[in-house]
Amino acid sequence: MTIDLVWESKKLLSMIYEGRVSGGDLLAASLKISGDQRFDDLRYLLSDWSKVEETNISTDDVRKLVAYVSSMARTNDRIMNASVMSSDETGQVLVSFYFP
């Protein structure tokens, strides 16, 4: 997996994306987080996309991810999410997922 999950504290999770990231990687990481016993106490999620070189994320992957994250938000709606993106073309494409 090209996504490292680093629990900085009980309330802060850093997700570090590196190299090539696929839709399957995103889905697997989401399931791993939601299944972690620390998820209920999680308040801050820092997503660092600055080391991503390439993404392979389909429309179907995005739909599934929205379903996963929507379910997760019902379980813990107190999580604040911040994302760090690179300034190159890959980072700009990733921003478009958040701000269509």
N, CA, C and O atoms as a MOPAC input file, in Angstrom:
PM7 MOZYME 1SCF
protein

 N      0.84700 1    -1.18100 1     0.00000 1
 C      0.00000 1     0.00000 1     0.00000 1
 C      0.88800 1     1.23700 1     0.00000 1
 O      1.93200 1     1.25100 1     0.65200 1
 N      0.49900 1     2.23300 1    -0.69500 1
 C      1.26100 1     3.46800 1    -0.79300 1
 C      0.75500 1     4.54200 1     0.16200 1
 O      1.06400 1     5.72200 1     0.00100 1
 N     -0.01000 1     4.13300 1     1.14000 1
 C     -0.54200 1     5.06300 1     2.13400 1
 C     -0.11200 1     4.58900 1     3.51800 1
 O     -0.46000 1     3.49000 1     3.95100 1
 N      0.65700 1     5.44800 1     4.20900 1
 C      1.08000 1     5.12900 1     5.56900 1
 C      0.15000 1     5.82000 1     6.54600 1
 O     -0.11000 1     7.01700 1     6.42500 1
 N     -0.34800 1     5.07400 1     7.50800 1
 C     -1.20400 1     5.62000 1     8.55800 1
 C     -0.36100 1     5.76200 1     9.81600 1
 O      0.10300 1     4.76900 1    10.37600 1
 N     -0.16600 1     6.99700 1    10.25600 1
 C      0.67700 1     7.27200 1    11.41400 1
 C     -0.18600 1     7.93200 1    12.48700 1
 O     -0.58900 1     9.08800 1    12.35700 1
 N     -0.45700 1     7.18000 1    13.53800 1
 C     -1.23900 1     7.72200 1    14.65100 1
 C     -0.30400 1     8.56200 1    15.50400 1
 O      0.47300 1     8.03100 1    16.29700 1
 N     -0.38400 1     9.88300 1    15.33400 1
 C      0.48000 1    10.81600 1    16.06800 1
 C      0.07600 1    10.87000 1    17.54200 1
 O      0.92200 1    11.02900 1    18.42200 1
 N     -1.20800 1    10.73700 1    17.79600 1
 C     -1.74600 1    10.71200 1    19.14700 1
 C     -3.10700 1    10.02300 1    19.07000 1
 O     -3.51400 1     9.54100 1    18.01300 1
 N     -3.79300 1     9.98600 1    20.19100 1
 C     -5.11800 1     9.36700 1    20.22900 1
 C     -6.10900 1    10.10800 1    19.33700 1
 O     -7.06300 1     9.52000 1    18.82700 1
 N     -5.86900 1    11.40700 1    19.15600 1
 C     -6.81500 1    12.24400 1    18.41200 1
 C     -6.32800 1    12.66400 1    17.03600 1
 O     -7.10600 1    13.23400 1    16.27100 1
 N     -5.06800 1    12.40500 1    16.68800 1
 C     -4.50600 1    12.87500 1    15.41300 1
 C     -3.93700 1    11.71800 1    14.60400 1
 O     -3.08700 1    10.96300 1    15.07500 1
 N     -4.43000 1    11.60100 1    13.36800 1
 C     -3.93200 1    10.59900 1    12.42500 1
 C     -3.36300 1    11.31100 1    11.20800 1
 O     -4.03500 1    12.13400 1    10.58800 1
 N     -2.11500 1    10.98700 1    10.87100 1
 C     -1.50500 1    11.48200 1     9.64000 1
 C     -1.56600 1    10.37300 1     8.60400 1
 O     -1.16500 1     9.23900 1     8.86400 1
 N     -2.07200 1    10.71400 1     7.42600 1
 C     -2.09500 1     9.78100 1     6.30300 1
 C     -1.08600 1    10.30500 1     5.28900 1
 O     -1.24800 1    11.40400 1     4.75700 1
 N     -0.05000 1     9.52600 1     5.02200 1
 C      1.02000 1     9.96200 1     4.13100 1
 C      0.94300 1     9.13500 1     2.85300 1
 O      1.13000 1     7.91800 1     2.86900 1
 N      0.66600 1     9.81600 1     1.75300 1
 C      0.51600 1     9.18700 1     0.44500 1
 C      1.82300 1     9.35700 1    -0.30500 1
 O      2.37000 1    10.45900 1    -0.36400 1
 N      2.33800 1     8.25200 1    -0.88900 1
 C      3.61500 1     8.32100 1    -1.59900 1
 C      3.56600 1     7.53700 1    -2.89900 1
 O      2.85200 1     6.54200 1    -3.01800 1
 N      4.34000 1     8.00500 1    -3.87300 1
 C      4.48200 1     7.28000 1    -5.13600 1
 C      3.19100 1     7.20300 1    -5.91400 1
 O      2.57200 1     8.22200 1    -6.21900 1
 N      2.78900 1     5.98400 1    -6.23400 1
 C      1.56100 1     5.75000 1    -6.99100 1
 C      0.43500 1     5.36800 1    -6.04300 1
 O      0.57400 1     4.45300 1    -5.23100 1
 N     -0.67100 1     6.07100 1    -6.15500 1
 C     -1.82000 1     5.81600 1    -5.30200 1
 C     -2.99400 1     5.42400 1    -6.18200 1
 O     -3.33700 1     6.13000 1    -7.13000 1
 N     -3.60400 1     4.29800 1    -5.86100 1
 C     -4.76500 1     3.82700 1    -6.62900 1
 C     -6.03700 1     4.00200 1    -5.81400 1
 O     -6.00300 1     4.23000 1    -4.60400 1
 N     -7.16000 1     3.88900 1    -6.51400 1
 C     -8.44200 1     3.92400 1    -5.83000 1
 C     -8.54900 1     2.80700 1    -4.81000 1
 O     -9.10100 1     2.99700 1    -3.72600 1
 N     -8.02100 1     1.64100 1    -5.15700 1
 C     -8.02000 1     0.51400 1    -4.21800 1
 C     -7.25300 1     0.82500 1    -2.94900 1
 O     -7.64800 1     0.40500 1    -1.86100 1
 N     -6.14600 1     1.56800 1    -3.08200 1
 C     -5.37700 1     1.98100 1    -1.90600 1
 C     -6.22100 1     2.86900 1    -0.99200 1
 O     -6.21200 1     2.70200 1     0.22700 1
 N     -6.95600 1     3.82100 1    -1.59600 1
 C     -7.79900 1     4.72400 1    -0.81400 1
 C     -8.89000 1     3.96400 1    -0.07200 1
 O     -9.15900 1     4.22200 1     1.10100 1
 N     -9.51300 1     3.02500 1    -0.77500 1
 C    -10.58500 1     2.24400 1    -0.16100 1
 C    -10.05800 1     1.38000 1     0.97400 1
 O    -10.67300 1     1.29900 1     2.03700 1
 N     -8.91700 1     0.73300 1     0.74500 1
 C     -8.32200 1    -0.12000 1     1.78700 1
 C     -7.92900 1     0.69700 1     3.01000 1
 O     -8.14200 1     0.25500 1     4.14000 1
 N     -7.35700 1     1.88500 1     2.80300 1
 C     -6.95500 1     2.72500 1     3.93300 1
 C     -8.18500 1     3.18100 1     4.72200 1
 O     -8.15700 1     3.20700 1     5.95200 1
 N     -9.25800 1     3.53800 1     4.02200 1
 C    -10.49200 1     3.96100 1     4.70500 1
 C    -11.05800 1     2.84300 1     5.56800 1
 O    -11.47100 1     3.07400 1     6.70500 1
 N    -11.07700 1     1.64200 1     5.02900 1
 C    -11.57500 1     0.50100 1     5.81000 1
 C    -10.68400 1     0.22100 1     7.01900 1
 O    -11.16900 1    -0.11400 1     8.10000 1
 N     -9.37500 1     0.36500 1     6.81700 1
 C     -8.44400 1     0.12500 1     7.91800 1
 C     -8.66400 1     1.14000 1     9.04500 1
 O     -8.65000 1     0.78100 1    10.22200 1
 N     -8.86600 1     2.40300 1     8.67700 1
 C     -9.09800 1     3.44900 1     9.68000 1
 C    -10.40500 1     3.19400 1    10.42000 1
 O    -10.44700 1     3.23500 1    11.64900 1
 N    -11.46500 1     2.93100 1     9.67200 1
 C    -12.78000 1     2.75800 1    10.30600 1
 C    -12.81600 1     1.53100 1    11.20700 1
 O    -13.60400 1     1.48300 1    12.15200 1
 N    -11.97900 1     0.54400 1    10.93100 1
 C    -11.94100 1    -0.66300 1    11.74500 1
 C    -11.00600 1    -0.57100 1    12.93300 1
 O    -10.96100 1    -1.48400 1    13.75700 1
 N    -10.26200 1     0.51400 1    13.03400 1
 C     -9.30900 1     0.69100 1    14.12700 1
 C    -10.05500 1     1.14600 1    15.38000 1
 O    -10.92600 1     2.01100 1    15.30300 1
 N     -9.72000 1     0.57300 1    16.52100 1
 C    -10.40400 1     0.92000 1    17.76500 1
 C    -10.19700 1     2.37800 1    18.14700 1
 O    -10.98700 1     2.92100 1    18.92000 1
 N     -9.15800 1     3.03000 1    17.62700 1
 C     -8.89900 1     4.44400 1    17.93200 1
 C     -9.79200 1     5.39000 1    17.13000 1
 O     -9.83200 1     6.58800 1    17.41100 1
 N    -10.49900 1     4.86800 1    16.14500 1
 C    -11.32100 1     5.71000 1    15.27200 1
 C    -12.34300 1     6.54400 1    16.04800 1
 O    -12.57300 1     7.70300 1    15.70200 1
 N    -12.94700 1     5.98800 1    17.07000 1
 C    -13.96900 1     6.70700 1    17.83000 1
 C    -13.42900 1     7.95600 1    18.52000 1
 O    -14.17300 1     8.91300 1    18.73500 1
 N    -12.14500 1     7.95600 1    18.86900 1
 C    -11.53300 1     9.10200 1    19.54200 1
 C    -10.87000 1    10.07000 1    18.56700 1
 O    -10.43200 1    11.14700 1    18.97200 1
 N    -10.79000 1     9.70600 1    17.29800 1
 C    -10.11300 1    10.52700 1    16.29700 1
 C    -10.81400 1    11.87200 1    16.12600 1
 O    -12.03600 1    11.92800 1    15.99700 1
 N    -10.03200 1    12.96000 1    16.12600 1
 C    -10.58800 1    14.30000 1    15.93100 1
 C     -9.95700 1    15.02100 1    14.75000 1
 O    -10.60300 1    15.86500 1    14.12900 1
 N     -8.69600 1    14.70200 1    14.42600 1
 C     -7.97500 1    15.41400 1    13.37200 1
 C     -7.32800 1    14.42200 1    12.41500 1
 O     -6.68400 1    13.45900 1    12.83000 1
 N     -7.51300 1    14.67900 1    11.13800 1
 C     -6.93900 1    13.83300 1    10.09100 1
 C     -6.13300 1    14.72500 1     9.16500 1
 O     -6.68100 1    15.62900 1     8.53300 1
 N     -4.83500 1    14.47700 1     9.08100 1
 C     -3.95200 1    15.23200 1     8.20000 1
 C     -3.55500 1    14.33800 1     7.03200 1
 O     -2.87600 1    13.32800 1     7.21600 1
 N     -3.97900 1    14.71100 1     5.84400 1
 C     -3.67900 1    13.93400 1     4.63700 1
 C     -2.58000 1    14.63500 1     3.85900 1
 O     -2.78300 1    15.73400 1     3.34300 1
 N     -1.41500 1    14.00300 1     3.77400 1
 C     -0.26600 1    14.58900 1     3.08200 1
 C     -0.08400 1    13.91400 1     1.72700 1
 O      0.40300 1    12.78700 1     1.64200 1
 N     -0.48100 1    14.61500 1     0.67400 1
 C     -0.39400 1    14.12600 1    -0.70400 1
 C      0.84900 1    14.65500 1    -1.41700 1
 O      0.99400 1    14.43000 1    -2.61800 1
 N      1.73400 1    15.33700 1    -0.73000 1
 C      2.84300 1    16.04000 1    -1.37400 1
 C      3.87300 1    15.11800 1    -2.02300 1
 O      4.66300 1    15.57600 1    -2.84900 1
 N      3.88600 1    13.83700 1    -1.67300 1
 C      4.87400 1    12.91200 1    -2.23600 1
 C      4.27500 1    11.99300 1    -3.29700 1
 O      4.90700 1    11.01900 1    -3.70800 1
 N      3.05500 1    12.30200 1    -3.74100 1
 C      2.39400 1    11.47600 1    -4.75700 1
 C      2.95400 1    11.81000 1    -6.12700 1
 O      3.05500 1    12.97800 1    -6.50300 1
 N      3.31500 1    10.77600 1    -6.86700 1
 C      3.83400 1    10.95000 1    -8.22300 1
 C      2.76800 1    10.67700 1    -9.27600 1
 O      2.78700 1    11.26400 1   -10.35700 1
 N      1.83500 1     9.77800 1    -8.95100 1
 C      0.81900 1     9.38300 1    -9.92200 1
 C     -0.39000 1     8.82200 1    -9.18400 1
 O     -0.25500 1     8.17700 1    -8.14500 1
 N     -1.57400 1     9.07900 1    -9.73900 1
 C     -2.78700 1     8.50100 1    -9.17700 1
 C     -3.53800 1     7.72500 1   -10.24900 1
 O     -3.49000 1     8.05700 1   -11.43300 1
 N     -4.21800 1     6.70200 1    -9.81200 1
 C     -5.07400 1     5.91500 1   -10.69500 1
 C     -6.37500 1     5.68300 1    -9.93500 1
 O     -6.56400 1     4.65200 1    -9.28900 1
 N     -7.26700 1     6.66700 1   -10.02700 1
 C     -8.51200 1     6.65500 1    -9.25400 1
 C     -9.66800 1     6.84100 1   -10.22600 1
 O     -9.77500 1     7.87600 1   -10.88400 1
 N    -10.52200 1     5.84700 1   -10.31200 1
 C    -11.65100 1     5.89500 1   -11.25300 1
 C    -12.86900 1     6.56900 1   -10.62000 1
 O    -12.92200 1     6.78300 1    -9.40900 1
 N    -13.82800 1     6.89100 1   -11.45500 1
 C    -15.09200 1     7.45000 1   -10.97300 1
 C    -15.77200 1     6.47600 1   -10.02200 1
 O    -16.34800 1     6.88800 1    -9.01400 1
 N    -15.70800 1     5.18800 1   -10.33600 1
 C    -16.30500 1     4.16900 1    -9.46400 1
 C    -15.60700 1     4.13500 1    -8.10400 1
 O    -16.25500 1     3.97100 1    -7.07100 1
 N    -14.27300 1     4.29300 1    -8.11200 1
 C    -13.52600 1     4.34900 1    -6.84600 1
 C    -14.00000 1     5.52700 1    -5.99900 1
 O    -14.17000 1     5.39800 1    -4.78600 1
 N    -14.21200 1     6.67400 1    -6.64300 1
 C    -14.66200 1     7.86700 1    -5.91400 1
 C    -16.05100 1     7.63800 1    -5.32900 1
 O    -16.31200 1     8.02200 1    -4.18900 1
 N    -16.94000 1     7.02100 1    -6.09300 1
 C    -18.28500 1     6.73100 1    -5.57900 1
 C    -18.21600 1     5.82000 1    -4.34900 1
 O    -18.89500 1     6.05500 1    -3.35000 1
 N    -17.38900 1     4.78600 1    -4.44100 1
 C    -17.23700 1     3.87700 1    -3.29700 1
 C    -16.64400 1     4.61100 1    -2.09800 1
 O    -17.08600 1     4.42200 1    -0.96500 1
 N    -15.63700 1     5.45400 1    -2.35600 1
 C    -15.00500 1     6.19500 1    -1.27000 1
 C    -16.00200 1     7.12400 1    -0.58700 1
 O    -15.99300 1     7.24800 1     0.63800 1
 N    -16.85900 1     7.77600 1    -1.36400 1
 C    -17.89100 1     8.63800 1    -0.78700 1
 C    -18.82200 1     7.82200 1     0.11000 1
 O    -19.19600 1     8.27300 1     1.19300 1
 N    -19.19300 1     6.63000 1    -0.33700 1
 C    -20.06000 1     5.76200 1     0.48000 1
 C    -19.35400 1     5.37800 1     1.78000 1
 O    -19.96500 1     5.40900 1     2.84800 1
 N    -18.07300 1     5.01400 1     1.69600 1
 C    -17.31900 1     4.64500 1     2.89700 1
 C    -17.23800 1     5.82000 1     3.86700 1
 O    -17.55700 1     5.69000 1     5.04900 1
 N    -16.80700 1     6.96800 1     3.34800 1
 C    -16.58500 1     8.13400 1     4.20600 1
 C    -17.90400 1     8.64600 1     4.78900 1
 O    -17.93800 1     9.10500 1     5.93000 1
 N    -18.97500 1     8.57100 1     4.02300 1
 C    -20.29000 1     8.98200 1     4.54200 1
 C    -20.69300 1     8.11600 1     5.72800 1
 O    -21.20700 1     8.61800 1     6.72800 1
 N    -20.45900 1     6.82400 1     5.61100 1
 C    -20.76200 1     5.91000 1     6.71900 1
 C    -19.86700 1     6.19000 1     7.92100 1
 O    -20.32100 1     6.16400 1     9.06500 1
 N    -18.60200 1     6.45500 1     7.65100 1
 C    -17.66800 1     6.75300 1     8.73200 1
 C    -18.07000 1     8.03900 1     9.45500 1
 O    -17.94700 1     8.12900 1    10.67700 1
 N    -18.55000 1     9.03300 1     8.70300 1
 C    -18.95300 1    10.30900 1     9.29900 1
 C    -20.16600 1    10.14700 1    10.21000 1
 O    -20.32800 1    10.90000 1    11.16900 1
 N    -21.00800 1     9.17800 1     9.91500 1
 C    -22.15200 1     8.92200 1    10.79700 1
 C    -21.68900 1     8.34900 1    12.14000 1
 O    -22.32100 1     8.56900 1    13.17400 1
 N    -20.59900 1     7.62800 1    12.10700 1
 C    -20.06500 1     7.01900 1    13.31800 1
 C    -19.25800 1     8.02300 1    14.14300 1
 O    -19.32900 1     8.02900 1    15.37200 1
 N    -18.49500 1     8.86600 1    13.45500 1
 C    -17.67900 1     9.87900 1    14.12900 1
 C    -17.72500 1    11.15200 1    13.29400 1
 O    -16.95600 1    11.30400 1    12.34500 1
 N    -18.61600 1    12.05700 1    13.64400 1
 C    -18.79700 1    13.28000 1    12.86000 1
 C    -17.96600 1    14.45200 1    13.38500 1
 O    -18.16700 1    15.58800 1    12.95700 1
 N    -17.04700 1    14.19000 1    14.29700 1
 C    -16.23600 1    15.25000 1    14.89200 1
 C    -14.85900 1    15.39200 1    14.25900 1
 O    -14.05500 1    16.19500 1    14.73100 1
 N    -14.56400 1    14.64100 1    13.21000 1
 C    -13.24000 1    14.66100 1    12.60000 1
 C    -13.08500 1    15.86900 1    11.68400 1
 O    -13.91800 1    16.12000 1    10.81300 1
 N    -12.00300 1    16.61000 1    11.89800 1
 C    -11.64200 1    17.71800 1    11.02400 1
 C    -10.50400 1    17.22200 1    10.12900 1
 O     -9.55900 1    16.59500 1    10.60900 1
 N    -10.59800 1    17.50600 1     8.82500 1
 C     -9.65500 1    16.98000 1     7.85700 1
 C     -8.91000 1    18.12200 1     7.17000 1
 O     -9.52600 1    19.06400 1     6.67200 1
 N     -7.58900 1    18.03100 1     7.14800 1
 C     -6.75500 1    18.98500 1     6.41400 1
 C     -5.90800 1    18.19500 1     5.42000 1
 O     -5.44600 1    17.09500 1     5.72400 1
 N     -5.70900 1    18.75700 1     4.24300 1
 C     -4.92900 1    18.08000 1     3.20800 1
 C     -3.80100 1    18.97200 1     2.72300 1
 O     -3.96900 1    20.18000 1     2.55600 1
 N     -2.64700 1    18.35400 1     2.50000 1
 C     -1.48600 1    19.02400 1     1.92500 1
 C     -1.30300 1    18.44600 1     0.53200 1
 O     -1.19100 1    17.23100 1     0.36800 1
 N     -1.27300 1    19.31900 1    -0.47200 1
 C     -1.13200 1    18.88900 1    -1.86100 1
 C      0.14600 1    19.47300 1    -2.44200 1
 O      0.61000 1    20.52300 1    -1.99700 1
 N      0.71100 1    18.80600 1    -3.42300 1
 C      1.86500 1    19.35900 1    -4.13600 1
 C      1.36100 1    20.42000 1    -5.10700 1
 O      0.17800 1    20.44700 1    -5.44800 1
 N      2.24900 1    21.27900 1    -5.54300 1
 C      1.84500 1    22.35500 1    -6.44200 1
 C      1.91200 1    21.95400 1    -7.91100 1
 O      1.58600 1    22.75400 1    -8.78700 1
 N      2.33200 1    20.72200 1    -8.18600 1
 C      2.42400 1    20.28600 1    -9.58600 1
 C      1.06200 1    19.83200 1   -10.10600 1
 O      0.05100 1    19.95000 1    -9.41300 1
 N      1.04800 1    19.31800 1   -11.31900 1
 C     -0.19700 1    18.90600 1   -11.97400 1
 C     -0.95600 1    17.84100 1   -11.18700 1
 O     -2.18300 1    17.89300 1   -11.10800 1
 N     -0.24700 1    16.88300 1   -10.60700 1
 C     -0.89800 1    15.82100 1    -9.83800 1
 C     -1.65000 1    16.40900 1    -8.64800 1
 O     -2.78300 1    16.01900 1    -8.36900 1
 N     -1.02200 1    17.34000 1    -7.95600 1
 C     -1.67800 1    17.97500 1    -6.81700 1
 C     -2.91500 1    18.74800 1    -7.22800 1
 O     -3.92300 1    18.74300 1    -6.52200 1
 N     -2.83700 1    19.40900 1    -8.36700 1
 C     -3.98100 1    20.17900 1    -8.84100 1
 C     -5.15000 1    19.27500 1    -9.22100 1
 O     -6.30600 1    19.63200 1    -8.99900 1
 N     -4.85600 1    18.10600 1    -9.79200 1
 C     -5.91300 1    17.14500 1   -10.11900 1
 C     -6.57000 1    16.64200 1    -8.84300 1
 O     -7.79200 1    16.50600 1    -8.79000 1
 N     -5.77900 1    16.36500 1    -7.81900 1
 C     -6.33100 1    15.89900 1    -6.54700 1
 C     -7.22300 1    16.95500 1    -5.90600 1
 O     -8.24900 1    16.62300 1    -5.31200 1
 N     -6.84300 1    18.21100 1    -6.02300 1
 C     -7.67500 1    19.29500 1    -5.47800 1
 C     -9.04300 1    19.27200 1    -6.14800 1
 O    -10.04800 1    19.56600 1    -5.50000 1
 N     -9.10200 1    18.92900 1    -7.42800 1
 C    -10.37800 1    18.92000 1    -8.14000 1
 C    -11.34500 1    17.89500 1    -7.56700 1
 O    -12.55500 1    18.05300 1    -7.72800 1
 N    -10.85400 1    16.84400 1    -6.89900 1
 C    -11.73500 1    15.88900 1    -6.22800 1
 C    -12.50400 1    16.56800 1    -5.09500 1
 O    -13.66100 1    16.24300 1    -4.83000 1
 N    -11.83400 1    17.52000 1    -4.43000 1
 C    -12.44100 1    18.19800 1    -3.28600 1
 C    -13.27700 1    19.39900 1    -3.69200 1
 O    -14.27200 1    19.71600 1    -3.03900 1
 N    -12.88100 1    20.06800 1    -4.76500 1
 C    -13.56900 1    21.29400 1    -5.20600 1
 C    -13.93400 1    21.18500 1    -6.68300 1
 O    -13.28700 1    21.80500 1    -7.52700 1
 N    -14.97400 1    20.39600 1    -7.00300 1
 C    -15.32600 1    20.20000 1    -8.41000 1
 C    -15.86200 1    21.45100 1    -9.07500 1
 O    -16.19700 1    21.42600 1   -10.25900 1

